[in-house]
Amino acid sequence: MITFVLNNQIVHTDKAEGTALLDFIRDDSSLPGTKIGCREGDCGACTVLEGTLKDGRVLYKSIVSCLTPLGNAHGKHIVTLEGINMNDLTPVQKAMVDNAATQCGFCTPGFIMSFTAHAMSHQKVNAKGAIDAVSGNICRCTGYKSIERAAQANAEAMQNKDLKEPVKWLVEKHYLPDYFLKIPKMLREIESPDIEFDENHKIMGGGTDLLVQQHDKIAESPINRFYLKDDLKQITVANNRVIIGAGCTANDIALSELMQDFFPKIKEQFKLISSEPIRNTATVAGNIMNASPIGDLSIFFLALNASVILNNKKQQREMPLKEFFLDYKKTAIEQGEFIEAIAFQKPEKGVLVNYEKVSKRTHLDIASVTSAMKIIVEKGIIEACSISAGGVKAIPLFLNKTSEFLTGKNLTPEVIQKANEIMQTEIAPISDVRGKSEYKRLLLKQILFAHFMELFPGHVAKEGLLR
């Protein structure tokens, strides 16, 4: 039995756990404000809020209901447009109206829910943050400038938001209905499910890959939702290693203070990965198991020389992530195993990491080519270097020969140009909808140069590389 709070009502259902939350909201609960758009997590028309009880308070984030399995809603507060409606328009809704930020109206509920999620965060609201919050919402009518003005109006109206108790403040200011204050008590009354791994059931993380690829099959299947377990959603340091639980989402990683200490630019770099609601739900294990040649998280962690920790409930084994990918969509995982965590050495002093991605759109798009680099340079000598690349072979690729060549070399344009020549022998891109093979080779060359220009701007200039 799946139990959760939908707007202001506790819901009990025995529907299949793989059912899309969107379908339950519209078909079973008769809440049509949540729209059916692309069913691939790209348009944001189906955006809702997910609230999770943690340390006595409910933390809210935006999610796309089309790619959220119903089982993942257990114990959560799910909020649709109807759940924030009151007799009068909320300030978020009024800002959309006053700035002519809606035309046909189909996308409007998703924008409102994303803006509301941003308002409910424990972060200070500003126009840039509000615009980032709707990175997963597409409008075909307005040209976006009116929506940007609405974002600015929202930010100006919330300058005095209580960052410690944002939900209480928003209720007092009539952004949210009064029932939100009762939600912590309602969630505490929901019994935690007994989540255990069953090797006969499909393993499900956030659903952002599987519900695109196998929507109909998943909808009728029992699933493993054990990635919701708290012990698989931790980021810790032990024995000089950083260990990231398999259930951690892209935003769990990007917003982690621990990860930001190690990688100061990770929050901005991870904005290249999909959109806000997808980053809120897509798990690191799901991205790696999908084994896509352009899997963003796979590329990032390959450059860190990460290991994947596997478990079959009897024993644990660990292997380098670069050995995990065998062929296109084929991995070294064995029957009955699941990914338990990703681990990498705690970054030592002087480590620099850069992540680059090229796609047809800067944000909310699949990469044509992507790459990450970890490097240590002392007194002009490359002490250590590891580089990964995506979109240039059938698997997420660790560039062994290129990394080995650069290690121990002087940091000069000539060495970097030679590294590109070696790199070109390691890759085998194919022509597809994201570009011809020659184009992808050129992109990776430019990305390699970009790594060095970004990390060593005073030492490596484009003039020296592109001559």
C-alpha positions as CSV (number, residue, x, y, z in Angstrom):
1,M,0.0,0.0,0.0
2,I,1.3,3.4,-1.0
3,T,0.4,6.2,1.4
4,F,1.1,9.9,0.9
5,V,-0.4,13.4,1.3
6,L,-1.8,14.8,-1.9
7,N,-2.5,18.5,-1.3
8,N,-4.4,18.4,1.9
9,Q,-5.6,14.8,1.9
10,I,-4.0,11.6,3.0
11,V,-4.1,9.1,0.1
12,H,-3.9,5.3,0.2
13,T,-3.6,3.3,-3.0
14,D,-2.6,-0.2,-4.1
15,K,-1.9,0.9,-7.7
16,A,1.3,-0.5,-9.2
17,E,4.3,1.3,-7.8
18,G,5.7,2.0,-11.3
19,T,2.6,4.0,-12.3
20,A,3.6,7.5,-13.3
21,L,2.6,10.0,-10.5
22,L,1.2,12.2,-13.3
23,D,-1.4,9.6,-14.3
24,F,-2.5,9.1,-10.7
25,I,-2.9,12.8,-10.2
26,R,-5.0,13.3,-13.3
27,D,-6.8,10.0,-13.8
28,D,-7.3,8.7,-10.2
29,S,-7.5,12.0,-8.3
30,S,-9.2,14.2,-11.0
31,L,-6.7,17.1,-10.6
32,P,-6.3,18.4,-14.2
33,G,-4.2,21.4,-13.3
34,T,-1.1,19.2,-13.8
35,K,-0.7,19.0,-17.6
36,I,0.4,16.1,-19.8
37,G,3.1,17.4,-22.1
38,C,6.2,15.6,-23.4
39,R,6.2,12.7,-20.9
40,E,10.0,12.9,-21.1
41,G,10.8,15.4,-18.4
42,D,11.6,18.2,-20.9
43,C,8.7,20.6,-20.9
44,G,7.8,21.0,-17.2
45,A,4.0,21.1,-17.8
46,C,3.6,18.4,-15.2
47,T,5.7,20.0,-12.5
48,V,4.5,19.4,-8.9
49,L,6.0,19.9,-5.5
50,E,7.4,17.1,-3.4
51,G,7.8,17.7,0.3
52,T,10.0,15.4,2.5
53,L,9.9,15.4,6.3
54,K,13.4,15.8,7.7
55,D,14.4,16.8,11.2
56,G,10.8,17.9,12.0
57,R,10.3,20.1,9.1
58,V,9.2,19.5,5.5
59,L,11.6,20.4,2.7
60,Y,10.1,21.1,-0.7
61,K,11.4,20.8,-4.2
62,S,10.0,20.7,-7.7
63,I,9.7,17.4,-9.6
64,V,8.2,16.3,-12.9
65,S,5.3,14.0,-12.2
66,C,5.5,12.3,-15.6
67,L,8.9,10.6,-14.6
68,T,8.1,10.0,-10.9
69,P,7.0,6.5,-10.1
70,L,4.0,6.5,-7.8
71,G,5.9,4.4,-5.3
72,N,8.4,7.2,-4.7
73,A,5.6,9.4,-3.4
74,H,5.2,7.2,-0.3
75,G,5.5,9.3,2.9
76,K,5.8,12.5,0.9
77,H,3.7,15.6,0.5
78,I,2.8,16.0,-3.2
79,V,1.4,19.4,-4.1
80,T,-0.4,20.2,-7.4
81,L,-1.6,23.6,-8.6
82,E,-5.0,22.9,-6.9
83,G,-3.1,22.5,-3.7
84,I,-1.9,26.1,-3.6
85,N,-5.1,27.7,-4.9
86,M,-7.0,30.0,-2.5
87,N,-9.9,32.4,-3.0
88,D,-7.5,35.0,-4.3
89,L,-4.5,34.6,-6.5
90,T,-1.3,33.9,-4.7
91,P,1.4,36.6,-5.2
92,V,3.3,34.1,-7.5
93,Q,0.1,33.7,-9.6
94,K,-0.6,37.4,-9.6
95,A,3.0,38.2,-10.8
96,M,2.4,36.0,-13.8
97,V,-0.9,37.8,-14.6
98,D,0.4,41.3,-13.9
99,N,3.4,40.8,-16.2
100,A,1.4,39.1,-19.0
101,A,3.4,36.0,-18.5
102,T,0.8,33.6,-19.7
103,Q,-1.0,33.2,-23.1
104,C,-2.4,29.8,-24.0
105,G,-1.9,28.8,-20.3
106,F,-0.9,25.2,-20.9
107,C,2.5,25.7,-19.4
108,T,1.5,28.2,-16.7
109,P,0.8,25.6,-13.9
110,G,4.3,24.2,-14.2
111,F,5.9,27.7,-14.1
112,I,3.8,28.6,-11.0
113,M,4.8,25.4,-9.2
114,S,8.5,25.9,-10.0
115,F,8.4,29.5,-8.8
116,T,6.6,28.4,-5.7
117,A,9.2,25.7,-5.0
118,H,11.9,28.4,-5.2
119,A,9.9,30.5,-2.8
120,M,9.7,27.6,-0.3
121,S,13.4,27.0,-0.2
122,H,15.6,28.0,2.7
123,Q,17.6,30.2,0.3
124,K,17.3,33.9,-0.3
125,V,15.1,34.6,-3.3
126,N,16.6,36.6,-6.2
127,A,15.7,37.0,-9.8
128,K,18.6,34.8,-11.1
129,G,17.6,32.0,-8.7
130,A,13.9,32.3,-9.7
131,I,14.8,32.1,-13.4
132,D,17.1,29.1,-12.6
133,A,14.1,27.5,-10.8
134,V,12.1,27.4,-14.0
135,S,15.0,26.0,-16.1
136,G,12.8,22.9,-16.7
137,N,9.8,24.8,-17.9
138,I,9.2,25.5,-21.6
139,C,6.7,28.1,-22.9
140,R,5.9,28.3,-26.7
141,C,4.0,31.5,-26.5
142,T,5.5,34.4,-24.5
143,G,9.1,34.6,-25.6
144,Y,10.0,34.3,-21.9
145,K,10.7,38.1,-21.2
146,S,7.3,38.5,-19.5
147,I,8.1,35.4,-17.4
148,E,11.5,36.9,-16.5
149,R,9.7,40.0,-15.4
150,A,7.4,37.9,-13.2
151,A,10.5,36.2,-11.7
152,Q,11.9,39.7,-10.9
153,A,8.6,40.7,-9.3
154,N,8.5,37.5,-7.2
155,A,12.1,38.1,-6.0
156,E,11.4,41.8,-5.1
157,A,8.3,40.7,-3.1
158,M,10.2,38.1,-1.1
159,Q,13.3,40.1,0.0
160,N,12.2,39.7,3.7
161,K,11.3,36.0,3.5
162,D,12.1,34.1,6.7
163,L,14.9,31.8,5.7
164,K,14.5,29.6,8.8
165,E,10.8,29.1,8.5
166,P,9.9,29.9,4.9
167,V,6.7,27.8,4.8
168,K,5.3,29.6,7.9
169,W,6.2,33.0,6.4
170,L,4.6,32.1,3.0
171,V,1.4,31.0,4.8
172,E,1.3,34.3,6.7
173,K,1.8,36.2,3.4
174,H,-0.9,34.2,1.6
175,Y,1.5,32.5,-0.8
176,L,0.3,29.1,0.6
177,P,-2.9,27.8,2.2
178,D,-3.1,27.4,6.0
179,Y,-3.1,23.6,5.7
180,F,0.6,23.6,5.0
181,L,1.3,24.1,8.7
182,K,-0.4,20.7,9.4
183,I,1.7,18.7,6.9
184,P,4.5,17.8,9.3
185,K,2.1,16.1,11.6
186,M,0.3,14.4,8.8
187,L,3.5,13.0,7.4
188,R,4.7,11.7,10.8
189,E,1.5,9.6,11.0
190,I,2.4,7.7,7.8
191,E,4.2,4.5,8.6
192,S,7.6,4.1,6.9
193,P,7.5,1.2,4.4
194,D,9.6,-1.9,4.8
195,I,11.9,-1.4,1.8
196,E,14.0,-4.4,0.9
197,F,15.8,-5.4,-2.3
198,D,14.1,-8.0,-4.4
199,E,16.3,-9.1,-7.3
200,N,13.2,-10.2,-9.3
201,H,11.9,-6.6,-9.4
202,K,13.1,-3.7,-11.5
203,I,15.4,-1.4,-9.7
204,M,14.1,2.2,-9.7
205,G,15.9,5.3,-8.6
206,G,14.3,8.6,-9.6
207,G,12.8,7.2,-12.7
208,T,14.1,9.9,-15.0
209,D,15.6,7.3,-17.4
210,L,13.4,4.2,-17.1
211,L,10.1,6.0,-17.3
212,V,11.2,7.5,-20.6
213,Q,12.6,4.3,-22.0
214,Q,10.1,1.7,-20.6
215,H,7.0,3.7,-19.6
216,D,4.3,1.1,-20.4
217,K,6.4,-1.8,-19.0
218,I,7.3,0.0,-15.8
219,A,3.7,1.1,-15.2
220,E,2.5,-2.4,-14.6
221,S,5.6,-3.8,-12.9
222,P,6.6,-4.2,-9.2
223,I,9.7,-2.1,-8.6
224,N,12.5,-1.8,-6.1
225,R,12.3,1.6,-4.6
226,F,15.0,0.9,-2.0
227,Y,17.0,3.9,-3.3
228,L,14.7,5.9,-1.1
229,K,16.3,4.4,2.0
230,D,18.1,7.1,4.1
231,D,21.3,5.1,4.3
232,L,21.7,5.2,0.5
233,K,21.2,9.0,0.4
234,Q,24.2,10.0,2.4
235,I,27.5,11.8,1.4
236,T,30.2,11.0,3.8
237,V,34.0,10.9,4.2
238,A,35.6,7.7,5.6
239,N,39.2,6.4,5.4
240,N,40.2,9.4,3.3
241,R,37.5,8.6,0.7
242,V,34.3,10.4,-0.3
243,I,31.4,8.0,-0.4
244,I,28.2,9.0,-2.2
245,G,25.2,6.8,-1.6
246,A,23.5,5.4,-4.7
247,G,20.2,7.2,-4.0
248,C,21.8,10.7,-4.0
249,T,20.4,12.9,-6.7
250,A,22.4,15.3,-8.9
251,N,21.2,18.2,-6.7
252,D,22.1,16.3,-3.5
253,I,25.6,16.2,-4.9
254,A,25.7,19.8,-6.3
255,L,24.2,21.4,-3.2
256,S,26.2,19.4,-0.7
257,E,28.5,21.7,1.4
258,L,31.0,18.9,1.5
259,M,31.2,18.6,-2.2
260,Q,31.3,22.3,-2.7
261,D,34.3,22.5,-0.3
262,F,36.1,20.0,-2.6
263,F,34.8,21.4,-5.9
264,P,33.9,25.1,-5.5
265,K,32.3,25.4,-8.9
266,I,30.3,22.2,-8.8
267,K,27.0,24.0,-8.3
268,E,27.4,26.0,-11.5
269,Q,28.8,23.2,-13.5
270,F,26.0,20.8,-12.6
271,K,23.5,23.4,-14.0
272,L,24.6,22.0,-17.3
273,I,23.0,18.7,-16.3
274,S,19.4,18.7,-17.3
275,S,16.9,20.9,-15.4
276,E,16.1,21.8,-11.8
277,P,13.3,19.2,-11.4
278,I,15.3,16.4,-13.1
279,R,18.4,17.2,-10.9
280,N,16.0,17.0,-7.9
281,T,15.2,13.4,-8.7
282,A,17.8,11.7,-11.0
283,T,20.1,9.5,-8.9
284,V,23.8,8.9,-9.4
285,A,23.2,5.1,-9.6
286,G,20.5,5.5,-12.2
287,N,22.7,7.7,-14.4
288,I,25.6,5.1,-14.1
289,M,23.4,2.1,-14.7
290,N,21.8,3.7,-17.7
291,A,25.3,3.5,-19.2
292,S,24.7,6.2,-21.7
293,P,27.8,7.3,-23.6
294,I,26.8,10.9,-22.6
295,G,25.8,10.2,-19.0
296,D,26.7,13.5,-17.3
297,L,27.4,12.1,-13.8
298,S,29.3,9.1,-15.2
299,I,31.6,11.5,-17.0
300,F,32.2,13.6,-13.9
301,F,33.0,10.7,-11.7
302,L,35.2,9.0,-14.3
303,A,37.5,11.9,-14.1
304,L,37.7,11.5,-10.4
305,N,38.9,7.9,-10.8
306,A,35.9,6.9,-8.9
307,S,34.9,3.3,-8.0
308,V,31.5,1.8,-8.0
309,I,30.5,-0.3,-4.9
310,L,28.2,-3.2,-5.8
311,N,26.2,-5.4,-3.4
312,N,24.0,-8.4,-3.8
313,K,22.8,-8.5,-0.2
314,K,25.3,-11.2,0.6
315,Q,28.6,-9.6,-0.2
316,Q,30.0,-6.3,-1.4
317,R,32.5,-5.8,-4.2
318,E,34.2,-2.7,-5.6
319,M,35.6,-2.0,-9.1
320,P,36.9,1.1,-10.9
321,L,34.1,3.0,-12.7
322,K,36.2,3.0,-15.8
323,E,36.0,-0.8,-15.9
324,F,32.3,-0.9,-15.2
325,F,31.2,0.1,-18.7
326,L,31.8,-2.8,-21.2
327,D,30.0,-1.8,-24.3
328,Y,27.0,0.3,-25.4
329,K,24.5,0.1,-22.6
330,K,26.3,-3.0,-21.2
331,T,27.9,-3.0,-17.7
332,A,29.8,-5.4,-15.5
333,I,27.0,-5.7,-13.0
334,E,26.0,-9.2,-12.2
335,Q,22.6,-10.8,-11.7
336,G,21.3,-9.9,-8.3
337,E,23.6,-7.0,-7.7
338,F,22.8,-3.3,-7.3
339,I,24.9,-0.2,-7.0
340,E,25.3,0.8,-3.4
341,A,27.6,3.8,-3.6
342,I,30.2,5.7,-5.6
343,A,33.5,6.4,-4.0
344,F,36.6,8.4,-4.8
345,Q,39.8,9.6,-3.0
346,K,39.3,12.7,-0.9
347,P,40.7,15.5,-3.1
348,E,44.2,16.5,-1.9
349,K,45.5,20.0,-1.8
350,G,46.0,21.5,-5.2
351,V,43.5,19.3,-7.1
352,L,41.5,21.2,-9.7
353,V,38.5,19.8,-11.5
354,N,36.6,21.1,-14.5
355,Y,33.5,19.9,-16.3
356,E,32.5,21.0,-19.8
357,K,29.5,20.1,-21.9
358,V,28.5,21.1,-25.5
359,S,24.9,20.7,-26.6
360,K,22.6,22.5,-29.0
361,R,21.1,24.4,-26.1
362,T,23.3,25.4,-23.2
363,H,20.8,24.1,-20.6
364,L,18.1,21.4,-20.6
365,D,19.7,19.4,-23.4
366,I,21.5,16.2,-24.1
367,A,25.2,16.6,-24.7
368,S,26.8,16.3,-28.1
369,V,30.2,15.9,-26.4
370,T,31.1,16.2,-22.7
371,S,34.2,15.9,-20.7
372,A,35.7,16.3,-17.2
373,M,39.3,16.7,-16.1
374,K,41.0,16.4,-12.7
375,I,44.6,17.8,-12.6
376,I,47.3,18.8,-10.2
377,V,50.0,21.2,-11.3
378,E,53.1,22.1,-9.3
379,K,55.6,24.7,-10.5
380,G,54.5,24.3,-14.0
381,I,54.6,20.5,-14.0
382,I,51.5,18.3,-14.4
383,E,51.8,16.1,-11.3
384,A,48.6,14.1,-12.0
385,C,45.9,14.2,-14.6
386,S,42.8,12.2,-15.5
387,I,40.3,13.0,-18.2
388,S,37.0,11.5,-19.3
389,A,34.9,12.1,-22.3
390,G,31.3,11.4,-23.4
391,G,29.7,11.2,-26.8
392,V,32.9,10.0,-28.5
393,K,32.6,6.2,-28.1
394,A,30.0,3.6,-27.3
395,I,30.7,4.0,-23.5
396,P,31.5,6.8,-21.1
397,L,35.2,6.9,-21.8
398,F,38.2,7.3,-19.5
399,L,41.1,8.7,-21.6
400,N,43.9,6.4,-20.4
401,K,46.6,7.3,-22.9
402,T,45.9,11.0,-22.9
403,S,45.9,11.1,-19.1
404,E,49.1,9.1,-18.9
405,F,50.8,11.3,-21.5
406,L,50.0,14.5,-19.7
407,T,51.2,13.3,-16.3
408,G,54.7,14.5,-15.6
409,K,54.8,16.9,-18.5
410,N,55.4,20.7,-18.5
411,L,52.2,22.7,-18.8
412,T,52.7,24.2,-22.2
413,P,50.6,24.8,-25.3
414,E,52.8,22.3,-27.2
415,V,52.2,19.6,-24.7
416,I,48.4,20.2,-24.7
417,Q,48.4,20.1,-28.5
418,K,50.3,16.8,-28.5
419,A,47.8,15.5,-25.9
420,N,45.0,16.2,-28.4
421,E,46.7,14.2,-31.0
422,I,46.9,11.2,-28.6
423,M,43.3,11.8,-27.5
424,Q,42.1,11.6,-31.1
425,T,43.4,8.0,-31.3
426,E,41.4,7.0,-28.3
427,I,38.0,8.0,-29.5
428,A,35.7,6.7,-32.1
429,P,32.7,9.0,-32.4
430,I,29.8,8.2,-34.8
431,S,27.6,10.5,-36.8
432,D,24.1,10.9,-35.4
433,V,21.5,13.6,-34.7
434,R,23.9,15.4,-32.4
435,G,26.6,15.9,-35.0
436,K,28.9,14.3,-37.5
437,S,31.9,12.3,-36.2
438,E,34.3,14.9,-37.5
439,Y,32.4,17.6,-35.6
440,K,32.5,15.6,-32.4
441,R,36.3,15.2,-32.7
442,L,36.6,19.0,-33.1
443,L,34.3,19.6,-30.1
444,L,36.4,17.3,-27.9
445,K,39.6,19.1,-29.0
446,Q,38.0,22.4,-28.1
447,I,36.8,21.1,-24.8
448,L,40.3,19.8,-23.9
449,F,41.7,23.3,-24.6
450,A,38.8,24.8,-22.6
451,H,39.8,22.7,-19.5
452,F,43.2,24.2,-19.5
453,M,42.1,27.8,-20.3
454,E,39.5,27.6,-17.5
455,L,41.8,26.2,-14.9
456,F,45.0,28.1,-15.8
457,P,43.8,31.4,-17.4
458,G,47.0,33.2,-16.6
459,H,49.2,30.4,-18.0
460,V,47.3,28.9,-21.0
461,A,45.8,31.2,-23.6
462,K,43.7,30.3,-26.6
463,E,46.2,32.1,-28.9
464,G,48.9,29.6,-27.9
465,L,46.6,26.6,-28.5
466,L,44.8,27.5,-31.7
467,R,47.7,28.6,-33.8
